[in-house]
Amino acid sequence: MLADIFGMDGVLVVIVIVAVLFGASAIPKLARNLGAARSEFEKGMKESAAAKETDGSSTHPPTGT
């Protein structure tokens, strides 16, 4: 995803800057936390979609004439 936006050189520069700023030992912790946050987000999205299916509600308000 980032490689599409910045190119491979840009991604490598960002990785090096992050390593310098946070230190090499903090990168695995950061990656683990990002993965956990993504999992929770996806879980919430699935729960929301399941709740909408069971409630029959939609994201668009009804239009009255």
Secondary structure, DSSP 4 states (H G I P E B T S, - for coil): -HHHHHHHHHHHHHHHHHHHHH-TTHHHHHHHHHHHHHHHHHHHHHHHHHHHHHHT--SSPPP--
